[in-house]
C-alpha cells in the first residue's frame, strides 16, 4: 500500500459507513483521522444523534474488538481496569481484566462518573498500558477511547479535568440532523434498518485492526515543510496571547494538530500537508482545551468562534 492508495481506502470506508450513517460525514471523517493518528476522541451531542452507532460502525469496519461501558456515579476504577480475584481451587490470585482491555472502548456519558473513576483512563490513554498492583499490562493495538457526553445536562455530572481533556486528540460535535437527513433516517427505519444489527445493513469489513498499523506507518511518510511547522506553532502561541482566553492550547495540542493534519492529507491522497489541512483539524483539537474569559462569553462567543478569530490572525504560509 502506498500513500496514494489511502484515498481509495478512505473512500471505501466512507461508502460502507454511508450504508449505516446518514448526514454524519464530517464527524465520521474526524473519527477515522483520530484512529489512524493513534488518538482518542470526545464526542459531544444530545442523546439520539448516533454517537454510539458511529463508534460501533468504525469498530466493525476495521474488525476491532469493541467494548461499551456506561459511566455512572457509582462506577469504580476497578470496574474499568479490573481486579485481582482469589481462586479457591488453586489458592492463588488471578487478574480478572476489566473492559479497558479491548481495542475500541466506548466510554458512554463519561462525565457521569466521578473524577477518581475518570482518572483510571489517564495512563491507558497516554501510555497504552495499565498498572495493577505493581504489574504492568500492555493494551492491544490499536487502542482507542471514544467518550461521549451530553452538552446540556449538567445535573449529576462531573466535568472532566483539564489533564484528561488534554489527552483527547479531538472533541467532535455531533449536532442535530437537518430535516432532509431525518427523512432519510425515517425512510431506512421504515424499510427495516436495524441499528443494532450492522450485518443486516450489508456493512462490510474494510481492513483488519492489524492493517491500521500499516496505515499509520504510511502517514509518517507525509512531508511537512518548516513553514507548516511554524504555522502550527504560531496558532498555538496566538491562543495563549488571545484576550478572549484564560487558557490557551497546550504543547500536546500542537503535536495533535501536526499528526492529524498529516493523516488528513494522506486520506486525501497527498504526501504533503497544506495550511488548509491544518485549518480543518485545529477546531477539533482546540475546542476542549481552550478556556474562554467571562467577558468573551458575555459577548456571545464560543470556543469555535474564538478559534476562527485565531486562524484569521495568524499569517498563512505561502
FIZA-378088 format. One line per 8 residues: number of its first residue (from 1); for each residue x negated, y negated, z of N, C-alpha, C, CB. Coordinates in steps of 0.1 Angstrom, whole numbers, plus 5000, padded with zeros to 4 digits. Glycine has a CB too. Example, Ala and Ser with C-alpha at 12.3 -4.5 7.8 and 13.67 -1.06 7.14 Angstrom:
1) 4868:5057:5078:4877:5045:5078:4868:5033:5078:4887:5045:5090 | 4872:5022:5071:4863:5011:5071:4871:5000:5079:4859:5006:5057 $
END
This chain:
1) 4992:5012:5000:5000:5000:5000:4991:4988:5000:5010:5000:5012 | 4995:4978:4992:4988:4965:4991:4997:4954:4996:4983:4962:4976 | 4991:4942:4998:4999:4931:5003:5011:4928:4993:4990:4918:5005 | 5008:4929:4980:5018:4926:4970:5030:4935:4972:5013:4927:4956 | 5028:4947:4977:5039:4957:4979:5048:4954:4991:5033:4971:4981 | 5043:4945:5000:5051:4942:5012:5064:4935:5008:5043:4934:5021 | 5064:4927:4997:5076:4920:4993:5087:4930:4989:5073:4911:4981 | 5083:4940:4982:5092:4951:4978:5097:4959:4990:5086:4960:4968 $
9) 5088:4961:4999:5091:4968:5012:5102:4960:5019:5079:4970:5020 | 5100:4947:5021:5109:4939:5029:5123:4938:5021:5104:4925:5031 | 5122:4937:5008:5135:4936:5000:5143:4949:5002:5132:4934:4986 | 5136:4961:5003:5143:4973:5005:5149:4974:5019:5133:4985:5003 | 5141:4968:5029:5146:4968:5043:5158:4959:5044:5135:4963:5052 | 5158:4948:5037:5169:4938:5038:5181:4944:5031:5165:4925:5032 | 5179:4951:5020:5190:4956:5012:5197:4967:5021:5186:4963:4999 | 5190:4975:5028:5196:4985:5036:5203:4979:5048:5185:4995:5042 $
17) 5197:4968:5054:5203:4962:5066:5216:4955:5062:5194:4951:5071 | 5217:4951:5049:5230:4944:5045:5241:4954:5044:5227:4938:5031 | 5239:4967:5044:5249:4977:5045:5257:4976:5058:5244:4991:5042 | 5250:4971:5069:5255:4971:5082:5257:4957:5087:5245:4979:5092 | 5247:4948:5085:5248:4934:5090:5253:4925:5079:5234:4930:5095 | 5262:4916:5084:5267:4906:5075:5264:4892:5080:5283:4908:5073 | 5258:4884:5071:5255:4870:5074:5244:4868:5084:5267:4863:5079 | 5236:4878:5086:5225:4877:5096:5211:4878:5090:5227:4888:5107 $
25) 5210:4873:5077:5197:4874:5070:5186:4867:5077:5199:4869:5056 | 5188:4855:5081:5177:4847:5088:5173:4853:5101:5181:4833:5089 | 5182:4856:5110:5178:4862:5123:5171:4876:5121:5190:4864:5132 | 5177:4884:5111:5171:4897:5109:5157:4896:5103:5180:4905:5100 | 5155:4886:5095:5141:4884:5089:5131:4881:5100:5141:4873:5079 | 5135:4872:5109:5126:4869:5120:5123:4881:5129:5131:4857:5128 | 5134:4890:5131:5132:4902:5139:5122:4911:5132:5146:4909:5140 | 5122:4912:5119:5113:4921:5112:5099:4915:5113:5117:4922:5097 $
33) 5098:4901:5112:5085:4895:5113:5079:4897:5126:5086:4880:5110 | 5087:4897:5137:5082:4899:5151:5077:4913:5152:5093:4896:5161 | 5084:4923:5147:5080:4937:5148:5066:4939:5141:5090:4946:5142 | 5065:4934:5129:5053:4936:5121:5041:4927:5127:5055:4933:5107 | 5044:4917:5135:5034:4909:5142:5031:4913:5156:5039:4894:5142 | 5036:4925:5160:5034:4930:5173:5039:4921:5184:5019:4933:5175 | 5051:4915:5181:5056:4905:5191:5069:4910:5197:5058:4892:5184 | 5074:4903:5207:5087:4906:5213:5097:4894:5210:5086:4907:5228 $
41) 5110:4897:5211:5120:4887:5207:5130:4886:5218:5127:4892:5194 | 5134:4873:5220:5146:4870:5228:5157:4865:5219:5142:4859:5239 | 5168:4873:5219:5180:4870:5211:5190:4862:5220:5186:4882:5205 | 5194:4850:5216:5204:4843:5223:5216:4841:5215:5198:4829:5228 | 5227:4845:5220:5240:4843:5213:5252:4847:5222:5240:4850:5200 | 5263:4842:5219:5275:4846:5227:5278:4861:5224:5287:4838:5224 | 5286:4868:5233:5289:4882:5231:5297:4884:5218:5298:4887:5242 | 5294:4895:5211:5301:4898:5199:5295:4893:5186:5315:4893:5200 $
49) 5282:4888:5187:5276:4883:5175:5266:4893:5169:5269:4870:5178 | 5267:4906:5172:5260:4917:5166:5245:4917:5170:5261:4916:5151 | 5242:4912:5182:5227:4912:5186:5223:4927:5188:5226:4904:5199 | 5231:4935:5195:5227:4949:5197:5227:4956:5184:5237:4955:5207 | 5236:4954:5175:5237:4961:5163:5224:4958:5154:5249:4957:5155 | 5219:4945:5155:5207:4942:5148:5195:4950:5153:5205:4926:5149 | 5194:4951:5166:5183:4958:5172:5184:4973:5168:5183:4957:5187 | 5196:4979:5169:5198:4993:5166:5195:4996:5151:5212:4998:5169 $
57) 5199:4986:5142:5197:4988:5128:5182:4988:5125:5204:4977:5120 | 5174:4979:5131:5160:4978:5128:5153:4991:5133:5154:4966:5135 | 5157:4995:5145:5151:5008:5150:5153:5020:5142:5156:5010:5165 | 5166:5021:5137:5170:5032:5128:5162:5032:5115:5185:5031:5125 | 5160:5020:5109:5153:5020:5096:5138:5022:5097:5156:5006:5089 | 5132:5019:5108:5118:5022:5109:5115:5035:5118:5111:5010:5116 | 5126:5042:5120:5125:5055:5127:5118:5054:5141:5118:5065:5119 | 5121:5043:5148:5115:5041:5161:5124:5046:5172:5112:5026:5163 $
65) 5119:5051:5183:5127:5055:5194:5133:5043:5200:5118:5063:5205 | 5146:5044:5202:5154:5032:5207:5160:5035:5221:5165:5028:5197 | 5159:5026:5230:5165:5027:5243:5171:5014:5247:5154:5031:5254 | 5183:5014:5252:5190:5002:5257:5192:5003:5272:5204:5001:5249 | 5189:4992:5278:5190:4990:5293:5199:4978:5296:5177:4989:5300 | 5210:4981:5303:5219:4970:5307:5214:4964:5320:5234:4975:5308 | 5209:4951:5319:5203:4945:5331:5215:4940:5340:5194:4933:5327 | 5214:4943:5352:5224:4939:5362:5217:4934:5375:5234:4951:5366 $
73) 5225:4927:5384:5218:4921:5396:5212:4932:5405:5228:4913:5403 | 5217:4944:5405:5212:4954:5414:5202:4963:5407:5224:4963:5419 | 5197:4960:5395:5187:4968:5388:5174:4966:5395:5186:4964:5373 | 5167:4977:5398:5154:4976:5404:5142:4979:5394:5153:4987:5416 | 5130:4974:5397:5119:4977:5388:5117:4991:5385:5106:4971:5394 | 5119:5000:5395:5117:5014:5393:5128:5020:5383:5118:5022:5406 | 5139:5013:5382:5149:5017:5372:5144:5015:5358:5162:5010:5374 | 5134:5007:5356:5129:5004:5343:5116:5012:5341:5126:4989:5341 $
81) 5107:5011:5350:5094:5017:5349:5093:5031:5352:5084:5010:5358 | 5101:5036:5361:5101:5050:5366:5096:5051:5380:5092:5058:5356 | 5096:5063:5385:5091:5065:5399:5086:5079:5401:5103:5063:5409 | 5079:5081:5412:5074:5095:5415:5085:5103:5422:5061:5094:5424 | 5087:5115:5418:5097:5124:5424:5090:5136:5429:5108:5127:5413 | 5094:5141:5441:5088:5153:5447:5095:5165:5441:5089:5152:5462 | 5087:5175:5436:5092:5187:5431:5091:5198:5442:5085:5192:5418 | 5102:5203:5447:5102:5213:5458:5095:5225:5454:5116:5216:5463 $
89) 5097:5229:5441:5091:5242:5436:5076:5242:5436:5096:5245:5423 | 5070:5231:5431:5055:5231:5430:5049:5223:5442:5051:5224:5418 | 5057:5217:5451:5053:5209:5462:5044:5198:5457:5045:5218:5472 | 5047:5192:5446:5039:5181:5441:5048:5170:5436:5030:5186:5429 | 5042:5158:5435:5050:5146:5430:5047:5146:5415:5045:5133:5437 | 5057:5143:5407:5055:5141:5393:5062:5127:5389:5061:5153:5385 | 5057:5122:5378:5063:5109:5373:5075:5111:5365:5052:5101:5365 | 5086:5105:5370:5098:5105:5362:5098:5092:5354:5111:5107:5371 $
97) 5095:5092:5341:5094:5080:5334:5107:5073:5332:5088:5083:5320 | 5106:5059:5332:5117:5051:5331:5120:5048:5316:5116:5038:5338 | 5130:5040:5313:5134:5037:5299:5124:5029:5292:5147:5030:5299 | 5114:5023:5299:5104:5014:5292:5095:5023:5283:5096:5007:5302 | 5094:5036:5286:5086:5045:5278:5094:5048:5265:5082:5058:5286 | 5094:5039:5256:5101:5040:5243:5093:5032:5233:5116:5036:5244 | 5099:5030:5222:5092:5022:5211:5099:5009:5209:5091:5029:5198 | 5113:5009:5210:5120:4996:5209:5130:4996:5220:5128:4995:5195 $
105) 5127:4987:5230:5135:4986:5242:5145:4974:5241:5126:4984:5254 | 5157:4976:5242:5167:4965:5242:5171:4962:5256:5180:4969:5233 | 5166:4951:5261:5169:4946:5274:5182:4937:5274:5157:4938:5281 | 5193:4943:5275:5206:4936:5273:5209:4927:5285:5217:4946:5270 | 5212:4915:5282:5216:4905:5292:5205:4904:5303:5229:4908:5299 | 5192:4902:5298:5181:4902:5307:5182:4893:5319:5168:4900:5299 | 5188:4881:5317:5189:4871:5327:5199:4875:5338:5192:4858:5321 | 5205:4886:5338:5214:4891:5349:5206:4898:5360:5225:4900:5343 $
113) 5194:4902:5357:5186:4909:5367:5177:4898:5374:5177:4919:5360 | 5174:4901:5387:5166:4892:5395:5152:4891:5390:5166:4895:5410 | 5145:4881:5394:5131:4878:5389:5122:4890:5391:5125:4866:5396 | 5123:4897:5403:5115:4909:5406:5116:4920:5395:5118:4915:5420 | 5128:4922:5391:5131:4932:5380:5126:4927:5367:5146:4936:5380 | 5129:4914:5364:5124:4909:5351:5109:4910:5350:5128:4894:5350 | 5102:4907:5361:5087:4907:5361:5081:4921:5358:5082:4902:5374 | 5090:4932:5360:5085:4945:5357:5081:4947:5343:5095:4956:5361 $
121) 5086:4938:5334:5083:4939:5320:5070:4932:5316:5094:4933:5312 | 5065:4923:5325:5054:4915:5321:5042:4922:5316:5050:4906:5332 | 5037:4932:5324:5025:4939:5320:5027:4947:5307:5020:4948:5331 | 5039:4953:5306:5042:4961:5294:5042:4953:5282:5056:4969:5296 | 5048:4941:5283:5049:4932:5271:5036:4927:5266:5059:4921:5274 | 5027:4924:5276:5014:4918:5272:5004:4929:5269:5009:4910:5284 | 5003:4939:5277:4992:4949:5275:4996:4962:5270:4985:4950:5288 | 5009:4964:5268:5014:4977:5263:5010:4989:5272:5009:4979:5248 $
129) 5011:4986:5285:5008:4997:5294:5016:4994:5307:4993:4997:5297 | 5017:5004:5315:5024:5003:5328:5015:5010:5339:5038:5010:5328 | 5013:5003:5350:5006:5008:5361:5016:5013:5372:4996:4998:5367 | 5016:5026:5375:5025:5031:5385:5016:5039:5395:5035:5040:5379 | 5017:5034:5408:5010:5040:5419:4995:5042:5416:5016:5053:5423 | 4989:5032:5410:4975:5032:5407:4971:5039:5394:4968:5037:5418 | 4980:5044:5387:4977:5052:5375:4982:5044:5363:4983:5066:5375 | 4973:5043:5353:4977:5036:5341:4983:5045:5330:4965:5029:5334 $
137) 4994:5040:5325:5002:5048:5315:5003:5039:5302:5016:5053:5320 | 4997:5044:5291:4999:5036:5279:5012:5038:5272:4987:5040:5269 | 5018:5028:5266:5030:5029:5259:5028:5033:5245:5038:5016:5260 | 5038:5039:5239:5037:5043:5225:5037:5031:5216:5050:5052:5221 | 5031:5033:5204:5030:5022:5194:5039:5026:5182:5015:5019:5189 | 5047:5017:5177:5048:5003:5181:5057:5002:5193:5054:4995:5170 | 5054:4992:5202:5063:4989:5213:5068:4975:5212:5055:4992:5227 | 5081:4973:5213:5087:4960:5211:5099:4959:5221:5092:4958:5197 $
145) 5099:4947:5228:5111:4944:5236:5119:4934:5229:5106:4938:5250 | 5132:4937:5228:5142:4928:5223:5152:4925:5234:5150:4934:5210 | 5151:4913:5239:5160:4910:5251:5171:4901:5246:5152:4903:5262 | 5183:4902:5252:5194:4894:5248:5199:4885:5260:5206:4902:5243 | 5204:4874:5257:5210:4866:5268:5222:4857:5262:5200:4857:5275 | 5231:4854:5271:5243:4846:5267:5240:4831:5270:5256:4851:5275 | 5241:4822:5261:5237:4808:5263:5247:4800:5271:5235:4802:5250 | 5259:4805:5274:5269:4797:5280:5273:4802:5294:5281:4796:5272 $
153) 5270:4814:5297:5274:4820:5310:5263:4819:5320:5280:4834:5309 | 5264:4811:5330:5253:4809:5340:5255:4815:5353:5250:4794:5341 | 5268:4817:5357:5271:4823:5370:5266:4837:5371:5287:4822:5373 | 5259:4840:5382:5254:4853:5383:5242:4857:5375:5264:4863:5381 | 5235:4846:5370:5223:4849:5361:5211:4843:5368:5225:4843:5347 | 5199:4848:5364:5186:4843:5369:5178:4839:5357:5179:4855:5377 | 5176:4826:5356:5168:4821:5345:5154:4827:5344:5166:4806:5346 | 5150:4831:5332:5137:4837:5330:5126:4827:5334:5135:4842:5316 $
161) 5116:4832:5342:5104:4823:5345:5096:4820:5333:5096:4829:5356 | 5089:4808:5333:5081:4804:5322:5071:4815:5317:5074:4791:5325 | 5065:4822:5327:5055:4832:5324:5061:4843:5315:5048:4838:5336 | 5073:4846:5318:5079:4857:5310:5084:4852:5296:5091:4863:5318 | 5090:4840:5296:5094:4834:5284:5082:4833:5274:5100:4820:5286 | 5071:4830:5279:5059:4828:5270:5054:4840:5264:5048:4822:5278 | 5059:4852:5269:5055:4865:5263:5063:4869:5251:5055:4875:5274 | 5074:4862:5250:5083:4864:5238:5077:4856:5226:5098:4861:5241 $
169) 5075:4863:5215:5070:4856:5203:5080:4846:5198:5066:4866:5192 | 5093:4851:5197:5104:4843:5191:5115:4843:5201:5108:4849:5178 | 5122:4831:5201:5136:4830:5206:5144:4828:5193:5138:4819:5217 | 5153:4838:5190:5161:4837:5178:5176:4834:5182:5160:4850:5170 | 5181:4824:5176:5195:4820:5179:5204:4828:5170:5197:4805:5178 | 5215:4834:5175:5224:4841:5167:5238:4834:5169:5226:4856:5172 | 5241:4826:5159:5253:4817:5160:5266:4825:5156:5252:4805:5152 | 5277:4818:5158:5290:4824:5153:5289:4825:5138:5302:4815:5158 $
177) 5296:4834:5132:5296:4836:5118:5307:4826:5112:5300:4850:5114 | 5304:4821:5100:5314:4813:5093:5326:4822:5089:5308:4806:5081 | 5337:4815:5085:5349:4823:5082:5347:4833:5071:5360:4813:5078 | 5340:4829:5060:5338:4838:5049:5331:4851:5053:5330:4831:5038 | 5321:4849:5062:5314:4861:5067:5323:4870:5076:5302:4857:5075 | 5332:4863:5084:5341:4871:5093:5351:4879:5084:5348:4862:5102 | 5355:4873:5073:5364:4880:5064:5358:4893:5059:5368:4871:5052 | 5345:4892:5055:5338:4904:5050:5336:4914:5062:5324:4900:5045 $
185) 5334:4910:5074:5333:4919:5085:5346:4926:5087:5329:4912:5098 | 5357:4919:5087:5370:4925:5088:5373:4934:5077:5381:4913:5089 | 5369:4931:5065:5371:4940:5054:5364:4953:5056:5367:4933:5040 | 5352:4953:5061:5344:4965:5063:5351:4973:5074:5330:4962:5067 | 5355:4967:5085:5361:4974:5096:5374:4980:5091:5364:4965:5108 | 5382:4973:5083:5394:4978:5077:5392:4991:5069:5401:4967:5068 | 5381:4991:5062:5378:5003:5053:5370:5014:5061:5369:4998:5041 | 5369:5013:5074:5364:5024:5082:5350:5023:5087:5365:5036:5074 $
193) 5344:5011:5086:5330:5010:5090:5330:5011:5106:5324:4996:5086 | 5320:5019:5110:5319:5022:5125:5305:5017:5129:5321:5037:5129 | 5304:5006:5136:5291:5000:5140:5283:5009:5150:5292:4987:5146 | 5290:5019:5155:5283:5028:5165:5278:5041:5158:5293:5033:5176 | 5280:5042:5145:5276:5053:5137:5269:5048:5124:5287:5063:5134 | 5256:5045:5125:5249:5039:5114:5248:5049:5102:5235:5035:5119 | 5247:5061:5105:5246:5071:5094:5258:5071:5085:5244:5085:5099 | 5270:5068:5091:5282:5068:5083:5283:5056:5073:5294:5068:5092 $
201) 5274:5046:5076:5274:5034:5067:5264:5037:5055:5269:5022:5075 | 5258:5048:5055:5248:5051:5044:5235:5045:5046:5254:5047:5031 | 5232:5041:5058:5219:5034:5061:5207:5044:5060:5219:5028:5075 | 5197:5040:5053:5185:5049:5050:5174:5045:5059:5181:5048:5035 | 5165:5054:5061:5153:5052:5069:5142:5047:5058:5147:5064:5076 | 5137:5035:5060:5128:5029:5050:5114:5033:5052:5129:5014:5051 | 5109:5032:5065:5095:5036:5068:5095:5043:5081:5085:5023:5068 | 5084:5049:5085:5083:5055:5098:5076:5045:5108:5075:5068:5097 $
209) 5078:5048:5121:5071:5040:5131:5056:5039:5129:5075:5045:5145 | 5051:5051:5124:5036:5051:5122:5032:5042:5110:5032:5065:5118 | 5041:5040:5101:5037:5031:5089:5036:5016:5094:5047:5032:5078 | 5042:5013:5105:5042:4999:5110:5028:4995:5112:5050:4997:5123 | 5019:5004:5117:5005:5001:5120:4998:4997:5106:4998:5012:5126 | 5001:5004:5096:4995:5002:5083:5000:4988:5078:4999:5013:5072 | 5012:4984:5079:5017:4971:5075:5010:4960:5083:5032:4970:5077 | 5008:4962:5096:5001:4953:5104:4987:4951:5100:5001:4957:5119 $
217) 4980:4962:5095:4967:4961:5090:4966:4952:5078:4961:4975:5088 | 4976:4954:5069:4976:4946:5057:4978:4931:5060:4987:4951:5048 | 4986:4928:5070:4989:4914:5074:4976:4908:5079:4999:4914:5086 | 4967:4915:5085:4954:4910:5089:4946:4904:5078:4946:4920:5097 | 4949:4909:5066:4941:4905:5054:4945:4892:5048:4941:4916:5044 | 4957:4887:5053:4962:4874:5048:4952:4863:5051:4976:4871:5053 | 4949:4855:5041:4940:4844:5042:4946:4831:5049:4934:4840:5029 | 4939:4825:5058:4944:4813:5064:4932:4803:5063:4948:4815:5079 $
225) 4935:4792:5056:4924:4782:5054:4923:4773:5067:4928:4773:5042 | 4911:4767:5068:4909:4759:5080:4919:4748:5082:4895:4753:5080 | 4924:4743:5070:4934:4732:5071:4947:4737:5077:4937:4727:5057 | 4951:4749:5075:4963:4755:5082:4960:4757:5097:4967:4768:5075 | 4948:4762:5100:4945:4763:5114:4946:4750:5122:4931:4769:5116 | 4940:4739:5115:4941:4726:5121:4956:4721:5122:4933:4716:5113 | 4963:4725:5112:4978:4721:5112:4985:4727:5124:4984:4725:5099 | 4983:4740:5126:4989:4747:5137:4985:4741:5151:4986:4762:5137 $
233) 4972:4738:5152:4966:4732:5164:4972:4718:5167:4951:4732:5164 | 4973:4711:5156:4979:4697:5157:4993:4697:5161:4977:4689:5144 | 5001:4706:5156:5015:4707:5160:5016:4711:5175:5023:4718:5152 | 5007:4720:5180:5007:4723:5194:5004:4711:5202:4997:4735:5196 | 4993:4704:5198:4989:4692:5206:5000:4682:5206:4976:4687:5199 | 5007:4680:5195:5017:4670:5194:5029:4673:5204:5023:4669:5180 | 5031:4686:5206:5042:4689:5216:5038:4685:5230:5044:4705:5216 | 5025:4685:5233:5020:4682:5247:5020:4666:5248:5006:4687:5249 $
241) 5020:4659:5237:5020:4644:5238:5034:4638:5237:5010:4639:5228 | 5043:4647:5233:5056:4642:5230:5063:4634:5241:5065:4653:5225 | 5068:4623:5239:5076:4615:5250:5089:4622:5254:5078:4601:5246 | 5093:4632:5245:5106:4638:5248:5104:4651:5257:5112:4642:5235 | 5092:4655:5259:5090:4668:5266:5082:4666:5279:5082:4677:5257 | 5087:4675:5289:5079:4676:5301:5068:4687:5300:5089:4680:5313 | 5071:4697:5292:5062:4708:5290:5061:4711:5275:5067:4721:5297 | 5049:4711:5270:5046:4714:5256:5043:4729:5254:5035:4706:5251 $
249) 5039:4732:5242:5037:4746:5238:5023:4751:5243:5037:4748:5223 | 5023:4764:5247:5011:4769:5253:5001:4774:5242:5014:4782:5261 | 4989:4778:5246:4979:4783:5236:4984:4796:5230:4966:4785:5243 | 4992:4804:5238:4997:4816:5232:5007:4813:5221:5004:4824:5243 | 5014:4801:5222:5023:4797:5212:5016:4795:5199:5031:4784:5216 | 5004:4789:5199:4997:4787:5187:4993:4800:5180:4984:4778:5190 | 4988:4810:5188:4985:4823:5183:4997:4830:5177:4978:4832:5194 | 5008:4828:5183:5020:4834:5178:5025:4828:5165:5032:4833:5188 $
257) 5023:4815:5163:5026:4808:5151:5016:4813:5140:5024:4793:5152 | 5004:4815:5143:4994:4820:5133:4997:4834:5128:4980:4819:5139 | 4999:4843:5138:5002:4857:5134:5015:4858:5127:5002:4866:5147 | 5025:4852:5131:5038:4853:5125:5039:4847:5111:5049:4848:5134 | 5032:4836:5109:5032:4829:5096:5024:4838:5086:5025:4815:5097 | 5014:4845:5091:5007:4855:5082:5016:4866:5078:4994:4860:5089 | 5024:4871:5087:5034:4881:5084:5044:4876:5074:5040:4887:5097 | 5049:4864:5077:5060:4858:5069:5054:4857:5054:5064:4845:5074 $
265) 5042:4852:5053:5036:4851:5039:5035:4864:5033:5022:4844:5040 | 5030:4875:5040:5029:4888:5035:5042:4894:5030:5023:4897:5045 | 5053:4891:5037:5066:4896:5033:5071:4889:5021:5076:4895:5044 | 5065:4877:5018:5068:4870:5005:5059:4874:4994:5067:4855:5008 | 5050:4884:4997:5042:4889:4986:5029:4881:4984:5049:4890:4974 | 5026:4872:4993:5014:4863:4992:5003:4868:5002:5017:4849:4994 | 4990:4866:4998:4979:4869:5006:4973:4856:5012:4969:4877:4999 | 4981:4846:5013:4976:4833:5019:4988:4826:5026:4969:4824:5008 $
273) 4985:4818:5036:4995:4811:5044:4996:4797:5038:4992:4811:5059 | 5009:4792:5037:5011:4778:5033:5017:4770:5045:5021:4777:5021 | 5017:4757:5044:5024:4749:5055:5038:4753:5057:5022:4735:5052 | 5045:4756:5046:5059:4760:5047:5061:4772:5055:5065:4762:5033 | 5052:4782:5054:5053:4794:5063:5052:4790:5077:5041:4804:5059 | 5044:4781:5081:5042:4776:5094:5055:4769:5099:5030:4766:5096 | 5061:4761:5090:5073:4754:5094:5085:4763:5097:5077:4744:5083 | 5085:4774:5090:5096:4784:5092:5095:4790:5105:5095:4795:5081 $
281) 5084:4794:5110:5083:4801:5123:5081:4792:5135:5071:4810:5122 | 5077:4780:5134:5075:4771:5145:5087:4770:5154:5070:4757:5141 | 5099:4767:5149:5111:4766:5158:5113:4778:5166:5123:4763:5149 | 5112:4790:5161:5115:4802:5168:5104:4805:5179:5115:4814:5159 | 5092:4800:5176:5081:4802:5185:5081:4792:5197:5067:4801:5178 | 5086:4779:5193:5085:4768:5203:5097:4767:5212:5083:4756:5196 | 5109:4770:5207:5122:4766:5213:5123:4771:5228:5134:4770:5205 | 5118:4782:5231:5119:4787:5245:5107:4784:5254:5120:4802:5245 $
289) 5097:4777:5248:5085:4773:5255:5085:4758:5260:5073:4776:5247 | 5091:4750:5252:5091:4735:5255:5102:4732:5265:5092:4727:5242 | 5100:4722:5273:5110:4717:5283:5113:4703:5281:5104:4720:5297 | 5125:4700:5278:5129:4686:5275:5130:4677:5287:5142:4686:5267 | 5127:4664:5286:5129:4655:5297:5144:4652:5298:5121:4642:5294 | 5149:4648:5310:5163:4645:5311:5167:4634:5302:5166:4641:5325 | 5158:4624:5299:5162:4613:5290:5165:4618:5276:5151:4603:5290 | 5157:4628:5272:5159:4633:5258:5173:4640:5257:5148:4643:5254 $
297) 5176:4647:5268:5189:4654:5268:5201:4644:5268:5190:4664:5280 | 5199:4633:5276:5209:4623:5276:5211:4617:5262:5206:4612:5287 | 5200:4616:5255:5200:4611:5241:5207:4620:5232:5186:4608:5236 | 5210:4632:5236:5217:4642:5228:5208:4651:5220:5226:4635:5218 | 5195:4651:5224:5185:4660:5217:5186:4674:5223:5171:4654:5218 | 5182:4684:5215:5180:4697:5220:5166:4702:5215:5191:4707:5214 | 5162:4714:5219:5148:4718:5216:5146:4718:5201:5146:4732:5221 | 5155:4723:5193:5153:4723:5178:5151:4709:5172:5164:4730:5171 $
305) 5159:4699:5177:5158:4686:5172:5144:4680:5175:5169:4677:5178 | 5139:4683:5187:5126:4678:5191:5115:4684:5183:5123:4680:5206 | 5117:4697:5180:5107:4704:5172:5106:4698:5158:5110:4719:5171 | 5118:4695:5152:5118:4689:5139:5111:4675:5139:5132:4687:5134 | 5113:4668:5150:5105:4655:5152:5090:4657:5152:5109:4648:5165 | 5086:4668:5159:5072:4671:5159:5066:4674:5146:5069:4682:5169 | 5074:4682:5138:5069:4686:5125:5069:4674:5116:5079:4697:5119 | 5078:4665:5118:5077:4653:5109:5066:4643:5113:5090:4646:5111 $
313) 5060:4644:5125:5050:4635:5129:5036:4640:5125:5050:4634:5144 | 5034:4653:5123:5021:4659:5120:5019:4660:5105:5020:4674:5126 | 5007:4655:5101:5004:4654:5087:5002:4668:5082:4990:4646:5085 | 5008:4671:5070:5008:4684:5064:4995:4685:5055:5021:4686:5055 | 4987:4695:5057:4975:4697:5049:4978:4699:5034:4966:4708:5054 | 4970:4693:5025:4972:4695:5011:4966:4708:5006:4966:4683:5003 $
END
